[in-house]
């Protein structure tokens, strides 16, 4: 499968990590004459260095690339056993349907050095071009796997040595009371309904981000940033 990327940051990440998967590069005559010209100049230069043929086309620029393949569940958990010792953070996304939220979570995960992301196959947005572009390169740097049965995947996570921390706005335990003293798998539930019941039942603990103002909840990608920053 191929996707078309238009965010220069996501394109540059592909150029740096897997240039062999770029199939086509398109720039317009006006590229370089806008506020993002610095990053587009870097994209153009790196494309030339990799011998990628550049065509003229509409828009600022776009690259047609092969999708990054998810790793297998077996490889995902073998990496957990290699990486997870006394600390470390992994994520599981349960039925998140907005690709912008998934992309933002990938970006935050890459920023904080999260070790990997599990995505549920059911009722979840695919890892599309929107996810790639919103992640600003995050998809290229954070290993991910797609679980057909997320509850079963959490069982495997525990067998690999991870502690499973669920999230819910109704949880009495505050994230401020959770210590980054062990390898955590943080589960983030989908928009509106949160974690599914079977997924929640697999969690060792469930925590919340306590509200201190007049708005009682956060967008899942914003909540992810708060939670991740407390656990890395």
N, C-alpha and C positions, 0 to 999 in steps of 0.2 A: 504494500500500500504506500501511496505517496501523499504528501501534504504540501501546501503552499504557505510559506512563511513570509511575513511582511515586517516584523519587528526586527530592526537591525541587531539588537542585543541577542535575540534568539538565533538569528542567522550566524552571527559571529561565533556563538557557542558551538554550532554545528561545524563551522569551518575549523575551529580549533580542536574538536574532539573526533570528528569523523567526516572529513572532507570528501572521502570516497563515496559517500551517500548523497552527495549533491548532484542532481540530474540536470538542472537548468538554472541560470542566473539571469535576471532581467533588471535593467536600470533605465530610468528615463533621462533625457537630456538635462533636466532640471535638478537631478540628484546632486546634492552638495551646495544648493542655494537656499537651504532652509536651516532652522535652528539645530537640526540633528546632523549637520553636515560632517561633524567630526567623526562620529561613529560610522556613518555611511562611507567615509573615506577609508576607514580601517577595514570595513567589509570589502570594499572594492579592491584594496591593496592585497588583502589576504586571499581573495578569490583569484586574482592574477598570479599570486605566488604559487597557488595550488594548480595552476593550469586550467582553471575552469573557464569555459567559453561564456562570454557575456553578450547578451542580446539587448537591443533597445526595445523598450515597451512602455506601456502606460503606468501611472502611479510612480511613487518614488523608487521602489525596488521590491522585488520578490524573488524567492528562491524555491524551486521545487526540489524536495528532499524525500528520501525514504524515511518512513516512520522508524523511530527507535523501538526495537522490540523489547517487550518486558522480559525479565529473566524468569526462569521457572521457579516454582515454589521450593523445589529441592535446592536450587542454587541460592535462593533468597535466604533460606534458613541455614545453609552451610556457611554463608557469610556472617550470619548472626553468631554462630558458634566460634568463628574465627575472630570476630570483632568484639563481641559482648563479653566483658570481664566483670569489672566492678561497676562500670557506668556505661552510658551510651543511650541514644534515643532513636527509636523507630516510630513510624506512624502507620495507622490503619484508617482508611477513609470508608465509612459505611454509608453507601447510597447517597453520595453527594451528587446532585444532578446539574448544578450550574458549572459549566466548564471554566468560567472566570474564577470561581472559588477554588477549583482544583489547581488552576494555573497559579493563583496567588499563593496557595499552600506550597506548591513545588518551589516557588521563588523563595519563600521564607525558609523552607527546609534546606535549600542550597545555601542560603545566607548563614544559617546557624550550624551547618554541618551535620544535619540529620543523616543517619546511616542508610535509611531505605524507607520506602512507602509501599504498603499493601493497599490495593484498591479492590473494592467489591465489584464483581461483575454485574450483579443484579441491581437494577434501578440506579445505575450510576452513569454519568456522562463519560463518553469515551475520551481517551487521550488524543484530542483532536488538534488541529492547527491553532484553534483559539487557546487551548491549554498551553501549547508550546510558546505562543507569542506572549501571553500574559505572564508566563513563568520567567521571561527574560533570560532564558538559558538554563533555568532550574531543571527542566526535564532531562537535559544532557548530563547533569552532574549528580543526580540522586537516583540510585538504582530503584526500580519499581517492579512489582509483580502483581498480577491480577488473580484474585481468589474467586473461584466459582462458589465456594462455601466459606464465607468469612469466619463463621463460628468455628468450623473445623480448623481453619488457618490459625485462629487464636490458640487452639489446643496445641498445634505444632509449635507456635511461638513459645508457649510455656515449656514444652519439652526441650526447646533449644536454649532455655535459660532466661527468657524474658519475663518480666512482670507486666501484666496487662492493666493499664489505667484507663478506665472509661471516662467520658465527660457528659455532664448533664447540668442544665441550669437549675435543676431541682435537687442536686446532690448537696448534702449537708457539709461534706468535707471540702474545704477550700484548697485551691491549688497552692496557696501560700503555706499550707501545712504539709505538702508533699515534698520530700527531699530528693535531690538528684543523687541518691546514694546507691543506685542499682541500675541495671539495664532495663529501661522502660519501653513498652510499646503503647503509645498514646492513641486511643481510638476516638475519632471525631465523627459524630453522627451527621446525617443529612439535614438539609434545610427543612425547618418546620417540625418534623417528627423526631429528629435526633437519632440515636442508636436504636436499632431493632431489638426486640426483647431478647432473642436468643444470643445476640451479640453482647448485650448488656449482662446477661447471665454468666458469660465467660470472663468477665472482668474481675480482677482481684480487688480492685477499689474503683470508686467512681468519685470524681471531683467536679467542682464548678469554679467559674470565675465570679467572685462575689461583686455585685453591683454596688457602687458607692454614690451613684447619682440617680436621676429621675428615670432614665431608660433602663429597663430590666434585662435586656439581652443584647448579644453581639452577633454580627454576621459570623458564620463559621470560619471564614478565612482570617478575620480579625482575631477571633478567639484563639485560633491556632497560633498566631503570632505571640499572643500573651502566654499561652500555655507552654509553647516550645521554649520561649526565653527563660522560663522558670526551671526547665528540666535539663538544659544543656550545661 
